[in-house]
Amino acid sequence: MSKLMQGVVRFWREEEGTEVVEWALVGGLIVAVGAAIFVLIGDEVVDKLGELLEALGGTVPT
């Protein structure tokens, strides 16, 4: 077995290695969900902020 494969097998068997991978997946999932939420509500937020600015007597930038 090559040294590379031995390293991969050792990394796979160690609990710390798999824990790091799990946390990276959780972090990536949180970022993906956050980005999706911002995309979904982005237009509504812009509209509400425009309404608030008009109510306060300001002008909406184009």
C-alpha positions in Angstrom: 0.0 0.0 0.0 1.4 3.4 -0.9 2.2 6.0 1.7 -0.5 8.2 0.4 -3.1 5.5 0.9 -1.8 4.7 4.3 -2.1 8.3 5.3 -5.7 8.5 4.0 -6.6 5.3 5.9 -5.0 6.6 9.1 -6.8 10.0 8.7 -10.1 8.2 8.1 -9.7 6.0 11.2 -8.8 8.9 13.5 -11.7 10.5 15.2 -10.2 14.0 15.1 -10.0 13.8 11.3 -13.6 12.9 10.9 -14.7 15.4 13.5 -13.0 18.2 11.5 -14.7 17.0 8.3 -18.1 17.0 10.1 -17.6 20.5 11.4 -16.6 21.7 8.0 -19.7 20.2 6.5 -21.9 21.8 9.2 -20.2 25.2 8.6 -20.7 24.9 4.9 -24.4 24.0 5.4 -24.9 27.1 7.6 -23.3 29.3 5.0 -25.4 27.9 2.2 -28.7 28.3 4.2 -27.8 31.8 5.1 -27.0 32.7 1.5 -30.3 31.2 0.4 -32.2 33.2 2.9 -30.6 36.4 1.9 -31.4 35.7 -1.8 -35.0 34.9 -1.0 -35.7 37.9 1.2 -33.4 40.4 -0.4 -36.0 42.2 -2.6 -38.5 42.4 0.2 -35.9 44.0 2.5 -35.0 46.6 -0.2 -38.7 47.4 -0.7 -39.3 47.8 3.1 -36.2 50.0 3.5 -37.4 52.2 0.6 -40.8 52.5 2.2 -39.2 53.5 5.5 -37.0 56.1 3.9 -40.0 57.6 2.1 -42.0 57.7 5.4 -39.1 59.6 7.0 -39.1 62.2 4.2 -36.1 61.0 2.3 -35.7 60.1 -1.3 -35.1 56.7 -2.6 -31.8 56.4 -4.6 -32.1 54.9 -8.0 
